């Protein structure tokens, strides 16, 4: 199924199609490791962003912009597969701390390479300036949408 610029009257459906296709390509690349695109994002967040600092499910709710039950499901499946572990928090034992296991760390390179491969596919044929412009425009669109209610 091909996409042509004449088919798209509005930006929103184009963004939605891009996001959906991006997720599908990442899923195809990481599923051989037993992960989904969301789980691979959580894994890389824990490894690169949090780097051993205490992380809880509320942090992941903010990262993924989803509700607690959704994060609970994601974390539960990752724990079942042995990629992460939930332990009592250091500051508050009632608040579970999420850490990456050795099994999860072993996937770091493969998952990172998979994400980079899809990123390269998305921006294939773009100049460095076009890539930067795309990032700036998407960031502005995100900020515009986070700005509140529609003005229609």
Protein Blocks (a to p, Z undefined) as FASTA:
>chain_A
ZZdfklpmbfklmmmmmmmmmmmmmmmmmmmnopafklmmmmmmmmmmnnopacdfklmm
mmnopafklmmmmmmmmmmnopaccdddfklmklccddddfklmmmmmmmmmmmmmmmmm
mmgoiafklmmmmmmmmmmmmmmmmnoccfZZ
